[in-house]
Amino acid sequence: MNHDPGPADATTGDGARTGLAEGGGDGTEVFARYAHAPNALGYCGPAESAPMATLPPAAVRTMARQFSGVWPYLKVMSTLTGIDDPLDRRLVESYWLGGGIGARLDPAEFLSELLAVIGPLAGHYWAHLTPELAPEAAANHCFHVFGVYPWTRLLGRGADEHPLRVLDNCRITWGTVLDRTADRITVRASRLEWDEHRLELSAPETRQVAVWIDGYSPAPDVHANDLVALHWDRLCGLLEPEQVRDLADSTARQLRVTNDRLSRK
């Protein structure tokens, strides 16, 4: 089933309460909200006893440099845009959600700079990190999930459930809150599907998401009709409608170029 919820699904949220900046500024709080779930689950970044998003900005900056995935992207984006701070809010939001300043970078140039950083560290699972990735390249997390990580290359080998689950959870998902009961919300959002040939987004379905985990919530006042971002099925915060459009567009584009590659296997 091919359903790509895009701008039309982004019209109902109360995104005004996100308080997102138009210009630059410190992006450590945004970085922490999106990196918190995989870090808390032990998938990336350093071990930390306190929830990452509860730490002061200086501590988040120290931790951010230890994320072997996202940090090289932010460094390269900083170099190519001339924005001195890799944790400038414009770069951080563009990385996690697509769109924005990162979308204006030349993909081939970006990939060349990125491979110069991560290529020497790659093992045999990463032999695909070559200039041939240029058609898929983008300065955002979606490219990292589908193009740089090896999981899409494990599909079609007879055990697809695990790589599909990782791909779906690792990408940033957008959804609409249908209702809230105590400290749980019902969110309408799509899942990633694999039909043995192509990756596609399902028709939106409901899922239950905790507002608070380990004493932390990125959006304690979330309520019905809000637009939200999810990472590893954990709440990352509220989204503006235009951010949903950026995320939907970058996801659709990445699925298209990934499917083009998979069709040539």
C-alpha positions in Angstrom: 0.0 0.0 0.0 1.5 3.3 -1.0 0.4 6.2 1.1 2.7 9.2 1.5 1.0 11.6 3.9 2.4 15.0 3.0 1.3 18.6 3.4 -2.4 17.8 3.5 -1.8 15.9 6.8 0.0 18.9 8.3 -2.8 21.3 8.6 -4.4 20.4 11.9 -1.6 20.9 14.5 -1.1 23.6 17.0 2.5 24.1 16.0 2.6 27.7 17.3 3.5 26.4 20.8 6.8 25.0 19.5 8.6 28.3 19.6 11.0 27.5 16.8 13.4 30.2 15.8 13.4 31.6 12.2 17.2 32.2 12.3 20.1 30.6 14.0 20.8 30.2 17.7 21.7 27.4 20.0 20.4 24.1 18.7 21.5 21.9 21.7 18.0 21.5 23.0 16.7 20.4 19.6 19.6 18.0 19.2 19.0 16.5 22.6 15.3 16.0 21.9 15.9 14.0 18.8 19.0 12.2 19.9 17.6 11.3 23.3 15.7 8.1 22.4 18.5 6.2 20.6 21.0 7.4 23.2 18.7 6.3 26.1 18.2 2.9 24.4 22.0 2.4 24.0 22.1 2.6 20.2 24.3 5.6 19.7 26.2 8.2 21.5 27.9 7.9 24.9 26.5 6.3 28.0 24.9 8.8 30.3 22.9 8.2 33.5 20.7 11.3 33.1 18.3 11.9 30.2 20.3 13.7 27.6 17.6 16.4 27.1 17.7 17.3 30.8 21.4 18.2 30.7 22.7 21.8 30.4 23.8 22.9 26.9 27.5 22.6 27.6 27.0 18.9 28.6 24.9 18.3 25.4 27.6 19.8 23.3 30.2 17.4 24.8 27.9 14.4 24.2 27.0 15.5 20.7 30.6 15.1 19.6 30.5 11.5 20.6 27.6 10.6 18.2 29.5 8.9 15.3 26.5 9.3 13.0 25.0 12.7 13.4 28.2 14.7 14.4 30.0 14.2 11.0 26.9 15.5 9.2 26.7 18.6 11.4 30.5 19.3 11.0 30.3 19.0 7.2 27.1 21.1 7.0 28.9 23.7 9.2 31.8 23.8 6.8 29.8 24.0 3.6 27.4 26.6 4.9 29.9 28.8 6.6 28.0 28.5 9.9 30.6 28.3 12.5 28.7 26.3 15.1 27.7 22.7 14.1 25.0 22.9 16.7 23.4 26.0 15.2 19.7 25.5 15.4 19.3 25.8 11.6 21.8 23.0 11.0 20.3 20.7 13.7 16.7 21.1 12.5 17.7 20.7 8.9 19.6 17.5 9.7 16.8 15.8 11.7 13.9 17.0 9.6 15.2 17.6 6.1 14.5 20.8 4.3 16.0 24.1 5.5 19.6 25.1 4.9 20.9 21.5 4.4 18.6 21.0 1.5 20.3 23.8 -0.4 23.7 22.0 -0.3 25.0 20.3 -3.4 24.5 16.5 -2.8 27.7 15.4 -4.5 29.9 18.0 -2.7 28.3 17.1 0.6 28.8 13.4 0.1 32.5 13.9 -0.9 33.1 15.8 2.3 31.1 13.4 4.4 33.0 10.3 3.0 36.3 12.0 3.8 35.3 12.0 7.4 33.5 8.7 7.9 35.1 6.6 5.1 38.4 5.9 7.0 36.4 4.6 9.9 34.2 2.3 7.9 34.4 -1.5 8.3 33.3 -4.3 6.0 29.6 -3.6 6.6 30.2 -0.1 5.2 31.9 -1.0 1.9 29.0 0.7 0.1 30.2 4.1 1.3 31.6 5.2 -2.1 30.9 8.1 -4.5 28.3 5.9 -6.1 26.0 7.0 -3.3 25.8 10.5 -4.8 22.3 10.0 -6.3 21.0 9.2 -2.8 22.9 11.7 -0.8 21.3 14.4 1.3 22.4 16.4 4.3 19.8 14.9 6.6 19.1 12.0 8.9 16.9 10.2 6.4 19.8 9.7 4.1 21.8 8.4 7.0 19.2 5.8 7.8 18.4 4.6 4.3 21.6 5.3 2.5 24.5 5.2 4.9 23.4 2.6 7.4 23.6 -1.0 5.9 20.0 -2.0 6.8 18.4 -1.5 3.4 21.1 -3.7 2.0 19.9 -6.6 4.2 16.4 -6.6 2.8 15.4 -9.4 0.5 17.6 -11.9 2.1 14.9 -13.9 3.8 14.9 -12.3 7.2 13.4 -8.8 6.6 11.6 -8.2 9.9 14.6 -7.0 11.9 16.1 -4.6 9.3 12.6 -3.2 8.5 11.9 -2.6 12.2 15.2 -0.8 12.6 14.6 1.4 9.5 11.1 2.3 10.7 12.2 3.2 14.2 15.4 5.0 13.3 13.7 7.3 10.8 12.0 10.4 12.2 8.2 9.8 12.0 5.6 12.5 12.0 2.1 12.1 13.3 -1.1 13.8 14.6 -2.2 13.4 18.2 -5.8 12.1 18.3 -6.3 12.2 22.0 -4.5 12.2 25.4 -5.4 10.1 28.4 -3.3 10.9 31.5 0.3 10.6 30.3 -0.3 8.6 27.1 -1.2 10.0 23.7 -2.8 8.2 20.7 -0.9 9.2 17.6 -2.0 8.7 14.0 1.1 8.0 11.9 2.4 5.7 9.1 4.6 2.7 9.4 7.3 1.6 6.9 6.4 -1.4 4.8 8.4 -3.7 2.6 6.7 -5.8 -0.1 9.8 -7.8 -1.1 10.6 -5.1 -3.8 9.9 -1.6 -2.4 9.9 0.4 0.8 6.7 2.4 1.2 4.8 4.2 3.9 1.6 2.5 5.1 -1.8 4.2 5.5 -1.7 6.1 8.8 -2.6 3.9 11.8 -2.8 4.6 15.5 -0.2 3.9 18.2 0.1 4.7 21.8 3.0 6.8 22.9 4.1 7.8 26.4 4.4 11.5 27.2 6.9 11.0 30.0 9.7 8.4 30.1 12.2 8.2 32.9 10.9 11.5 34.4 11.5 13.4 31.1 9.0 14.7 28.5 10.0 16.8 25.4 6.4 18.1 25.2 4.6 17.8 28.6 1.6 19.9 27.4 1.0 17.9 24.2 -2.7 17.5 23.4 -5.1 16.5 20.6 -4.5 17.9 17.1 -0.9 18.6 17.8 1.7 17.5 15.2 4.5 15.5 16.8 7.8 13.9 15.9 8.7 10.3 17.0 12.0 8.6 17.1 12.2 4.9 18.2 8.5 5.3 19.1 9.3 8.0 21.6 8.1 11.5 21.6 10.6 14.1 20.3 8.4 17.2 20.5 5.9 19.2 18.6 6.2 20.1 14.9 5.2 23.1 12.8 3.2 22.3 9.6 6.1 23.4 7.5 8.4 21.0 9.3 6.0 18.1 8.6 6.1 19.1 5.0 10.0 19.1 5.0 10.0 15.8 6.8 7.4 14.2 4.5 9.2 15.5 1.4 12.7 14.4 2.5 11.3 10.9 3.5 9.5 10.5 0.1 12.6 11.5 -1.8 14.8 9.1 0.2 12.4 6.2 -0.3 12.3 6.9 -4.0 16.1 6.9 -4.5 16.5 4.0 -2.2 13.9 2.0 -4.2 15.7 2.9 -7.4 18.8 1.3 -5.9 17.0 -1.8 -4.6 15.4 -2.4 -8.0 18.8 -2.8 -9.5 20.0 -5.5 -7.1 
